[in-house]
Structures are given as structure tokens and as C-alpha cells.
Amino acid sequence: MPTSPHILVLGCNFAGLTTARYIRAFAGDEVDITCVDRTPYLTFVPNIPLEVWHNNNPAEELHLPFVKFLDRDDIRFIHAEVQGIDVDGRSVEYTPVERSGSAAESVGYDFLVIALGNNLAFEEIEGFAEHGHTLTDTYYGEKLRRYLHEGGYKGGPIAVGSDRFVQGHHPDLPLLPEAKAACEGPPVEIAFSMAHWLEKHEMGDARSITLFTPAEVIAEDAGEKILDELLPMVEDLGFGYRADTEGIERLYEDGIEFEDGSSVEAELKIIFPNWTAHDVVKDLPITDDQGFVVTGLQMRNPDYPEVFAVGDAASVTVPKLGSLGHKEAEICAQMLGRAAGAHEPDEPIPSLEPEVICMGDMGGRKGFYMHTNEWWGGDTSILKIGYTPHALKMGFKTIYYTTGGKVPTWGLPLSEFVGDHALV
Ligand SMILES: Cc1cc2nc3c(=O)[nH]c(=O)nc-3n(C[C@H](O)[C@H](O)[C@H](O)COP(=O)(O)OP(=O)(O)OC[C@H]3O[C@@H](n4cnc5c(N)ncnc54)[C@H](O)[C@@H]3O)c2cc1C
């Protein structure tokens, strides 16, 4: 009896978990699926700031154990660190990480999905460990929570912004706009929600905060129309604003020095780093000049058609946004369902149509909702501010937790529908 094709998914956070579960939905029992991740839980990154403002340790609520969801779909989980990928030999070397001292093993595949995200290169920023803060994972979130809520922060100036992102290039990539920051929804969201936190705690307001960007303009992927609304709002509320910093030279106790030679005074420095490719992926013959995995808009590598990539690890995911990863997950799963002979859609499998869908917290149960593809040449450009976007952001987490990452096909479109048309 022929064996079922084995699909190996590396990484099981937003992109990997959704892809694996959708593969099961599209491929049925025709395939064996295995996921590998160094943690047995998903980190619900976008809600870390909210937990910190509310004085909750973000690890309490935002680590979602996913093994039960994989079990439900008969997907095997390997709790291990991926150590190497042999794309010619179609195998992956890993080390189990539950206890230290485990021996390296390997697993073969017929199809590989790389969903390992990226390396967040704080290590490249001089002075970050001593003087920097961030909200990119629950460790750093908890560190900032303690600093803010346990008397560390003295009410001085705050700077929020990104280091320079170096986007990858490759002749086989579709034409993409060039980003100088990996993802600037979070710094904008944090500036707004932090201003609310400062007011509530009588420690300042928007005027205490300077937003900075390495690019010509912050959140360039929001497109001109939205920025024409957003930037005057930033100015009217009294935020400081620095563009074109070209990146971070170093952090020091009282501020940040930028690559363009300028500096900003800051007691609290909330930093988003460069997103770089993981070493295990970087030098493979499937990557661009920065080590991100090259795919077309159906998430398949052109030279190794059995290799797919989704989420932040894929070159085409610019900016590094979970909502893009979600769309890619569905496309990739359909492609694999078809490859397994179990999915014969009436319509052609769609290609990725890049767009930003972003729901941000602004404090006080208000939020912003952004839906735009203008940066990629499209004509959708919607910005809403009010109570509904905040409810959408909270609602998305509830849907995500309830469905275990298998957000129904109406999940994102429903958010779009409500966000695009609701009175806020
Ligand atoms: C503060 C903040 C707010 C954000 N808000 C939003 C938002 O509102 N909307 C939005 O769309 N996006 C948002 N994003 C971006 C979003 O979080 C990322 O795009 C998303 O997490 C990427 O998902 P991923 O699965 O591709 O990668 P990751 O989330 O990075 O997951 C990669 C997985 O691979 C595993 N892994 C990595 N290397 C190895 C290895 N060698 N061995 C084994 N396992 C490994 C990791 O453990 C992890 O589980 C935000 C980001 C930040 C930092």
C-alpha cells in the first residue's frame, strides 16, 4: 500500500498552526502532518501591550497551548529545536528540547512548510540589554510591566520606534515595495495606547512620547491617504515625531543615537528591531540575499516546488504582519491539498493579494482599524477610529483561542466587513 505524503511544518505560531490545521481541512486523511516547534504553545504577540498596560503578566493569558488542537486534527507534534534543513535530501535535523542533553534526530518529508518566523535582532543594537524595552514577546513584556508598574519609570521622555529593516531581494520574487521598517503598526499602536496609560496614571500624555522611524514616513505601508489623516493627528495630539533616522546607532541611559547622526532624549526606549532570517534557513538555496525564503504568491519556492513558506519567514511577507501570514496559510494549505489529490477547487487557488489589515489599541477601549492595499498599488484605503476597532481586536483573540488558530474563512472577512462598514 503506498504511504501517505508527509507534510512537515516548521514553526507553530500564527502562520504554522493555521497552515497545519488548514492542510488537514483541505487534504483530509490523504496526508500525514507533523509540526515542529521549540515551544508547545502559541504566543499571541499582538495583545502583549494591552496586558502590560493592564498590569498583567502577558505570559499568563497569551501563551496558548496548541497540542490539543493538533491532536484533534491528528497532527503529530515534535517539541524540538530545528537545527538544519537539507532541501536536497528532503530531511530536517532537530533536537528535542523538553530536557537538555537530548540527542539530535532527523525527519524526512515529501512537502515542507517553513513557518519559523524571524530572528528579532535586538542583539545588533548596542545598549539594548541595559537601556532598552520592547513588547515583542512575553519576556520583554513582563520586564516592561514591572518597570512601569513597580516604580522603575520616573515620568521622563519616552521614545518609540524601529531600527532599520533590510528587505531581501531575489530575481524570482514578485515585484514588492521596499520597506525600511519591518512592521510599524505596533509602534504607532503603542504610542497611542501608552499616551492613554500615562494620562490615566497622571505621569504625562502624548507630549511625553516621540515616535521615530528609519523611513521617510512612519507606517509607510499604510499608504498616503491614511497617512494624510494619521500624521496630522499625531501632531495635533502633541507627539514628537522623527523620520528618516536611518536606524539605531546605540541606546544609552538618557536616549537614543540614530544612524543619521541625530539623537533623542528618552528615559524609556521602546524599540522594534531589524527582523533577520534565522541561521537555519539563511544559507539554503531557497532564500533571497537576506535569508528570507523565496516564494511566489502561492507560497511555493520556484526551484524546490515541494518547499513552501508562510508568515514572517517568507520574503513576500512585507511588512511582517500576522494578517498577511494568515492569508498565506490558507493559500498554502489549498496548494498542498491539491498536491495531495484531495482538493479540487472549482475556482483557481487564489494568489496572495497583499494588504494591511491592522487593528490597534488606543487605550480607553478605543482603537484604530486600518485596511489598505494602496502601498501595493491598490485603491482600498480605510481608517476607522473608535470603540468598534477595539472590540474587533479583542474579538479576534476570542475567535482565535476558541478555534485554536483555525480561524474560519469568515473570520478575517467579517473583521473587514465590520471594520470597513461599521459606524465607530
Ligand atoms: C507588538 C507586536 C504587535 C503586533 N501586532 C500585530 C497586529 O495587530 N496584526 C498583525 O497582523 N500582526 C501583528 N504583529 C506581527 C505578528 O505578530 C507577526 O507577523 C506574526 O507573529 C508572525 O507569525 P509567524 O508564525 O510567521 O512567526 P512567529 O510568530 O515568529 O512564529 C515562529 C515560530 O517558529 C518557532 N521557531 C523559530 N525558530 C525555531 C527553531 N529553530 N526550531 C523550532 N521552532 C522554531 C517559534 O518558537 C515560533 O513559534 C505584531 C508584532 C508585534 C511584535
PDBQT file of the ligand as one rigid body, heavy atoms in Angstrom, charges set to zero:
ROOT
HETATM    1  C1  LIG A 501       3.998  44.024  19.474  1.00  0.00    +0.000 C 
HETATM    2  C2  LIG A 501       3.549  43.424  18.180  1.00  0.00    +0.000 A 
HETATM    3  C3  LIG A 501       2.249  43.634  17.771  1.00  0.00    +0.000 A 
HETATM    4  C4  LIG A 501       1.806  43.074  16.564  1.00  0.00    +0.000 A 
HETATM    5  N1  LIG A 501       0.517  43.312  16.176  1.00  0.00    +0.000 NA
HETATM    6  C5  LIG A 501       0.065  42.780  15.026  1.00  0.00    +0.000 A 
HETATM    7  C6  LIG A 501      -1.275  43.004  14.614  1.00  0.00    +0.000 A 
HETATM    8  O1  LIG A 501      -2.066  43.704  15.279  1.00  0.00    +0.000 OA
HETATM    9  N2  LIG A 501      -1.701  42.418  13.463  1.00  0.00    +0.000 N 
HETATM   10  C7  LIG A 501      -0.863  41.652  12.714  1.00  0.00    +0.000 A 
HETATM   11  O2  LIG A 501      -1.306  41.160  11.664  1.00  0.00    +0.000 OA
HETATM   12  N3  LIG A 501       0.424  41.424  13.068  1.00  0.00    +0.000 NA
HETATM   13  C8  LIG A 501       0.906  41.979  14.193  1.00  0.00    +0.000 A 
HETATM   14  N4  LIG A 501       2.197  41.752  14.575  1.00  0.00    +0.000 N 
HETATM   15  C9  LIG A 501       3.053  40.899  13.740  1.00  0.00    +0.000 C 
HETATM   16  C10 LIG A 501       2.808  39.416  14.072  1.00  0.00    +0.000 C 
HETATM   17  O3  LIG A 501       2.990  39.190  15.450  1.00  0.00    +0.000 OA
HETATM   18  C11 LIG A 501       3.777  38.544  13.259  1.00  0.00    +0.000 C 
HETATM   19  O4  LIG A 501       3.645  38.868  11.906  1.00  0.00    +0.000 OA
HETATM   20  C12 LIG A 501       3.448  37.066  13.467  1.00  0.00    +0.000 C 
HETATM   21  O5  LIG A 501       3.704  36.690  14.799  1.00  0.00    +0.000 OA
HETATM   22  C13 LIG A 501       4.299  36.205  12.534  1.00  0.00    +0.000 C 
HETATM   23  O6  LIG A 501       3.867  34.872  12.682  1.00  0.00    +0.000 OA
HETATM   24  P1  LIG A 501       4.788  33.654  12.217  1.00  0.00    +0.000 P 
HETATM   25  O7  LIG A 501       4.051  32.438  12.632  1.00  0.00    +0.000 OA
HETATM   26  O8  LIG A 501       5.185  33.830  10.806  1.00  0.00    +0.000 OA
HETATM   27  O9  LIG A 501       6.141  33.822  13.045  1.00  0.00    +0.000 OA
HETATM   28  P2  LIG A 501       6.369  33.763  14.622  1.00  0.00    +0.000 P 
HETATM   29  O10 LIG A 501       5.185  34.310  15.335  1.00  0.00    +0.000 OA
HETATM   30  O11 LIG A 501       7.680  34.418  14.856  1.00  0.00    +0.000 OA
HETATM   31  O12 LIG A 501       6.473  32.206  14.935  1.00  0.00    +0.000 OA
HETATM   32  C14 LIG A 501       7.576  31.433  14.579  1.00  0.00    +0.000 C 
HETATM   33  C15 LIG A 501       7.519  30.121  15.338  1.00  0.00    +0.000 C 
HETATM   34  O13 LIG A 501       8.649  29.338  14.956  1.00  0.00    +0.000 OA
HETATM   35  C16 LIG A 501       9.257  28.795  16.118  1.00  0.00    +0.000 C 
HETATM   36  N5  LIG A 501      10.706  28.646  15.835  1.00  0.00    +0.000 N 
HETATM   37  C17 LIG A 501      11.548  29.577  15.354  1.00  0.00    +0.000 A 
HETATM   38  N6  LIG A 501      12.763  29.049  15.164  1.00  0.00    +0.000 NA
HETATM   39  C18 LIG A 501      12.684  27.743  15.544  1.00  0.00    +0.000 A 
HETATM   40  C19 LIG A 501      13.602  26.668  15.548  1.00  0.00    +0.000 A 
HETATM   41  N7  LIG A 501      14.877  26.798  15.135  1.00  0.00    +0.000 N 
HETATM   42  N8  LIG A 501      13.162  25.460  15.994  1.00  0.00    +0.000 NA
HETATM   43  C20 LIG A 501      11.883  25.280  16.404  1.00  0.00    +0.000 A 
HETATM   44  N9  LIG A 501      10.981  26.280  16.405  1.00  0.00    +0.000 NA
HETATM   45  C21 LIG A 501      11.368  27.480  15.973  1.00  0.00    +0.000 A 
HETATM   46  C22 LIG A 501       8.985  29.805  17.230  1.00  0.00    +0.000 C 
HETATM   47  O14 LIG A 501       9.030  29.173  18.504  1.00  0.00    +0.000 OA
HETATM   48  C23 LIG A 501       7.576  30.290  16.851  1.00  0.00    +0.000 C 
HETATM   49  O15 LIG A 501       6.579  29.508  17.465  1.00  0.00    +0.000 OA
HETATM   50  C24 LIG A 501       2.680  42.317  15.757  1.00  0.00    +0.000 A 
HETATM   51  C25 LIG A 501       4.016  42.103  16.168  1.00  0.00    +0.000 A 
HETATM   52  C26 LIG A 501       4.430  42.670  17.354  1.00  0.00    +0.000 A 
HETATM   53  C27 LIG A 501       5.858  42.414  17.758  1.00  0.00    +0.000 C 
ENDROOT
TORSDOF 0
